[in-house]
Protein backbone atom coordinates (compact mmCIF):
# COMPACT_ATOMS: atom_id res chain seq x y z
CA UNK A 1 0.00 0.00 0.00
CA UNK A 2 1.03 3.57 -0.64
CA UNK A 3 1.91 5.20 2.70
CA UNK A 4 -0.24 8.09 3.87
CA UNK A 5 2.63 10.26 5.04
CA UNK A 6 2.31 12.85 7.79
CA UNK A 7 1.92 15.78 5.38
CA UNK A 8 -0.70 13.89 3.37
CA UNK A 9 -2.55 13.01 6.55
CA UNK A 10 -2.59 16.70 7.53
CA UNK A 11 -4.08 17.58 4.12
CA UNK A 12 -6.75 14.94 4.62
CA UNK A 13 -7.58 16.22 8.10
CA UNK A 14 -7.74 19.84 6.91
CA UNK A 15 -10.30 18.83 4.25
CA UNK A 16 -12.73 17.38 6.83
CA UNK A 17 -15.82 19.05 8.20
CA UNK A 18 -17.47 18.84 11.59
CA UNK A 19 -20.30 16.32 11.22
CA UNK A 20 -20.38 13.09 13.23
CA UNK A 21 -18.85 10.98 10.46
CA UNK A 22 -15.98 13.48 10.19
CA UNK A 23 -15.32 13.12 13.93
CA UNK A 24 -15.24 9.33 13.58
CA UNK A 25 -12.98 9.39 10.55
CA UNK A 26 -10.63 11.94 12.16
CA UNK A 27 -10.23 9.71 15.23
CA UNK A 28 -9.89 6.59 13.07
CA UNK A 29 -7.14 8.10 10.91
CA UNK A 30 -5.21 9.72 13.74
CA UNK A 31 -5.34 6.73 16.11
CA UNK A 32 -4.51 4.33 13.26
CA UNK A 33 -1.55 6.44 12.21
CA UNK A 34 -0.21 7.35 15.68
CA UNK A 35 -0.60 3.79 16.93
CA UNK A 36 0.90 2.22 13.81
CA UNK A 37 -2.11 -0.08 13.88
CA UNK A 38 -3.22 -2.70 11.40
CA UNK A 39 -6.76 -2.09 10.19
CA UNK A 40 -8.00 -5.20 12.02
CA UNK A 41 -6.46 -3.92 15.27
CA UNK A 42 -8.03 -0.52 14.77
CA UNK A 43 -11.57 -1.79 14.21
CA UNK A 44 -11.10 -4.43 16.92
CA UNK A 45 -10.78 -1.79 19.65
CA UNK A 46 -13.54 -1.61 22.26
CA UNK A 47 -14.07 1.18 24.75
CA UNK A 48 -12.80 -1.14 27.50
CA UNK A 49 -9.48 -1.37 25.60
CA UNK A 50 -8.61 2.28 26.32
CA UNK A 51 -6.69 3.27 29.41
CA UNK A 52 -6.40 7.01 29.94
CA UNK A 53 -3.03 7.99 31.36
CA UNK A 54 -1.36 11.32 32.06
CA UNK A 55 0.58 11.24 28.77
CA UNK A 56 -2.36 10.18 26.54
CA UNK A 57 -3.95 6.76 26.14
CA UNK A 58 -2.81 3.16 26.21
CA UNK A 59 -4.62 0.90 23.76
CA UNK A 60 -4.93 -2.76 24.61
CA UNK A 61 -4.72 -4.76 21.39
CA UNK A 62 -6.42 -8.00 22.37
CA UNK A 63 -5.68 -9.95 19.18
CA UNK A 64 -3.56 -9.32 16.10
CA UNK A 65 -1.93 -10.95 13.11
CA UNK A 66 1.22 -11.59 15.14
CA UNK A 67 -0.67 -12.51 18.32
CA UNK A 68 -2.96 -15.31 17.19
CA UNK A 69 -3.38 -16.71 20.72
CA UNK A 70 -4.62 -13.38 22.04
CA UNK A 71 -2.03 -12.65 24.72
CA UNK A 72 -2.52 -8.97 23.99
CA UNK A 73 -0.24 -6.01 23.46
CA UNK A 74 -0.32 -2.44 24.73
CA UNK A 75 0.30 0.55 22.51
CA UNK A 76 0.83 4.04 23.87
CA UNK A 77 -0.59 7.01 21.97
CA UNK A 78 0.60 10.31 23.46
CA UNK A 79 -1.15 13.64 23.31
CA UNK A 80 -0.23 15.52 20.15
CA UNK A 81 1.35 18.94 20.08
CA UNK A 82 -0.87 20.33 17.34
CA UNK A 83 -4.57 20.74 16.68
CA UNK A 84 -4.56 17.23 15.22
CA UNK A 85 -4.01 15.42 18.50
CA UNK A 86 -4.96 11.74 18.16
CA UNK A 87 -6.09 11.52 21.79
CA UNK A 88 -8.18 14.68 21.46
CA UNK A 89 -9.77 13.38 18.25
CA UNK A 90 -10.61 10.09 19.97
CA UNK A 91 -12.13 11.88 22.96
CA UNK A 92 -14.18 14.14 20.65
CA UNK A 93 -15.50 11.13 18.75
CA UNK A 94 -16.41 9.25 21.92
CA UNK A 95 -18.12 12.28 23.47
CA UNK A 96 -20.09 13.19 20.35
CA UNK A 97 -21.06 9.58 19.56
CA UNK A 98 -22.31 8.75 23.04
CA UNK A 99 -20.54 5.38 22.91
CA UNK A 100 -20.36 3.99 26.44
CA UNK A 101 -19.32 0.40 25.72
CA UNK A 102 -18.43 -1.97 22.91
CA UNK A 103 -16.76 -1.12 19.60
CA UNK A 104 -15.17 2.31 19.30
CA UNK A 105 -15.33 2.59 15.53
CA UNK A 106 -18.81 1.95 14.12
CA UNK A 107 -20.64 2.71 10.90
CA UNK A 108 -22.41 6.07 10.65
CA UNK A 109 -25.29 6.08 8.16
CA UNK A 110 -26.09 8.90 5.74
CA UNK A 111 -28.49 10.39 8.29
CA UNK A 112 -25.73 10.62 10.93
CA UNK A 113 -26.99 7.68 12.99
CA UNK A 114 -24.39 5.46 14.61
CA UNK A 115 -24.86 1.74 14.15
CA UNK A 116 -24.14 -0.78 16.89
CA UNK A 117 -21.90 -2.99 14.78
CA UNK A 118 -18.13 -2.75 14.46
CA UNK A 119 -16.60 -1.22 11.32
CA UNK A 120 -14.98 -3.79 9.06
CA UNK A 121 -11.34 -3.75 8.07
CA UNK A 122 -12.45 -3.05 4.51
CA UNK A 123 -14.32 0.03 5.75
CA UNK A 124 -10.99 1.46 6.98
CA UNK A 125 -9.66 1.17 3.42
CA UNK A 126 -12.76 2.91 2.08
CA UNK A 127 -12.36 5.76 4.60
CA UNK A 128 -8.67 6.24 3.70
CA UNK A 129 -9.41 6.27 -0.04
CA UNK A 130 -12.45 8.56 0.22
CA UNK A 131 -10.73 11.01 2.54
CA UNK A 132 -7.61 11.10 0.34
CA UNK A 133 -9.74 11.84 -2.73
CA UNK A 134 -11.66 14.63 -0.92
CA UNK A 135 -8.33 16.22 0.00
CA UNK A 136 -7.27 16.26 -3.65
CA UNK A 137 -4.91 13.28 -3.42
CA UNK A 138 -5.07 10.48 -5.98
CA UNK A 139 -6.68 7.65 -3.98
CA UNK A 140 -5.08 4.94 -6.13
CA UNK A 141 -2.74 2.82 -4.06
CA UNK A 142 -4.06 3.95 -0.69
CA UNK A 143 -5.64 1.40 1.63
CA UNK A 144 -6.18 0.76 5.32
CA UNK A 145 -2.56 -0.30 5.47
CA UNK A 146 -1.50 3.20 4.39
CA UNK A 147 -1.77 4.47 7.97
CA UNK A 148 0.71 1.93 9.38
CA UNK A 149 3.09 2.34 6.43
CA UNK A 150 2.68 6.12 6.68
CA UNK A 151 3.76 6.19 10.32
CA UNK A 152 6.79 3.99 9.68
CA UNK A 153 7.88 5.98 6.63
CA UNK A 154 7.22 9.41 8.16
CA UNK A 155 9.11 8.47 11.32
CA UNK A 156 12.08 7.14 9.32
CA UNK A 157 12.14 10.31 7.20
CA UNK A 158 12.18 12.37 10.42
CA UNK A 159 15.26 10.47 11.63
CA UNK A 160 13.56 8.38 14.32
CA UNK A 161 15.74 5.34 15.12
CA UNK A 162 14.39 2.06 13.79
CA UNK A 163 14.18 0.52 17.28
CA UNK A 164 11.75 3.28 18.33
CA UNK A 165 9.62 2.82 15.23
CA UNK A 166 9.56 -0.95 15.84
CA UNK A 167 8.46 -0.36 19.44
CA UNK A 168 5.35 1.41 18.14
CA UNK A 169 4.61 -0.80 15.13
CA UNK A 170 5.62 -4.00 16.94
CA UNK A 171 7.77 -5.26 14.07
CA UNK A 172 10.09 -8.03 15.21
CA UNK A 173 13.09 -6.96 13.14
CA UNK A 174 14.56 -4.12 11.11
CA UNK A 175 14.16 -6.32 8.03
CA UNK A 176 10.39 -6.52 8.50
CA UNK A 177 10.17 -2.80 9.27
CA UNK A 178 12.15 -2.01 6.12
CA UNK A 179 9.28 -3.47 4.05
CA UNK A 180 7.04 -0.71 5.43
CA UNK A 181 9.38 2.22 4.88
CA UNK A 182 8.84 3.57 1.38
C-alpha positions, 0 to 999 in steps of 0.5 A: 500500500502507498503510505499516507505520510504525515503531510498527506494526513494533515491535508486529509484532516484539513479537508474534513468538516465537523459532522459526526462521520468526520469526527469518527474518521478523524479519530480513526485516521489519527489513532490508526496512524499514531498507533501504527495499527493494522486495520484489524487492530483498529476496528477491533478496539472496544471502549474497555481497551482504552486506558487514559493515562497522564501522557495520553492513552494506552490501547490494549490490542487483544488480538492481532496478526502476530498474536494469534493466541490473544495474549494482547499487546499495549500501545501508547498514543501520546497527546499531540502537540498540534490541533490534530491530536490523536487523543483529542480526536478520539475523545471528541469522537467518543463524546459526540457519539455517546458510545459507552461500551463496545466497539469504538469505531462503528458505521455512521449512516447517511443520516448521521446515525451510529450503528451498533456494529463494528466497522470492518477492516475493509471500511478502513480502506474505504475511509482512507481512499475517500478522505484522500480523494476529498483532500485532492490526493489520488486515492489509487494505491491507498488502503487501510494499510497506508496508515501503518506504512505512513507512520513507519515511513514518516518516522524514518524520514524524520530520523527516528531510530528504527528501534523506536519505530519498531516499538510502536509498530511492533515489528520483530526486526529491522528487516520486517520494518524495512518493508514498510518504509517507502 
